[in-house]
Amino acid sequence: MAPERVADGVEVLRLRPPGRVQRLTNVYLLRADGRVVVFESGSRSMTPAIRAAAQARGGVDRVVISHAHADHRGGAAGLGAPVACHPLERADVEGDGGEHYFDYAKVGNPLIRALGPGMVRRMDGGPLQVDATVSEGDRVAGFEVVHLPGHAPGLIGLWRASDRLAIVSDAVFAFDPFTTTGRPGPPRLPPAPVRPDPEAARASVRKVASLGPDAVWLGHYGPLTGDVAGQLAAVAEGA
């Protein structure tokens, strides 16, 4: 798919991993000094599309990983660019992608419960070398880094006050990846099998709401527009 304009200096690639036609993953291209910062790298199969889009925009300056999960780090290995993540995510980006805290016993559908681990690994490009870390308040391509744990210990989003734009990765979901359809719907918390810290996940949604964003872009599907505050309040109080 061709990149879509999100805002000044920001485009999104909406990509699908093979075999998961119902799932869209968002990869963000942030313009920075004639090159591109890639925020999120999707699944392994998405590397060629990301590389082509970035090369048409001056090449990849660096890849910033929101969190270590396979569908967010998977495409980075083939981009040949330095990788950055939050310090609390480094061990998992360089390790098993956070699988050690996934709780597949909480997946309701028995078929997906059985197939889930293999599906995750097929999306993964494997451990990455982390070249740098970014923490709360650091700057990335004109955005401020925001720490949003709950779904992953070091999950980060990006915030730009000038146009009230938030890119929050999987701090907010708009689908359930553990159903057979995986179709988009209302915003919600990360699903229980990949929500190791439920209270932190709720606090992170409230933190995004406190910024007063006009638009919230997600790791999959989205964005949230309109009554963003009301939608985030409902997410924070959801199951």
Helices and strands as residue ranges (DSSP letters): E 4-7, E 10-15, E 25-32, E 35-39, G 44-46, H 47-55, E 60-64, H 70-73, G 76-79, E 83-85, G 87-89, H 90-93, G 99-101, G 104-106, H 110-123, E 132-133, E 139-140, E 143-147, E 156-160, E 165-167, G 169-171, G 192-194, H 198-210, E 215-217, H 228-236
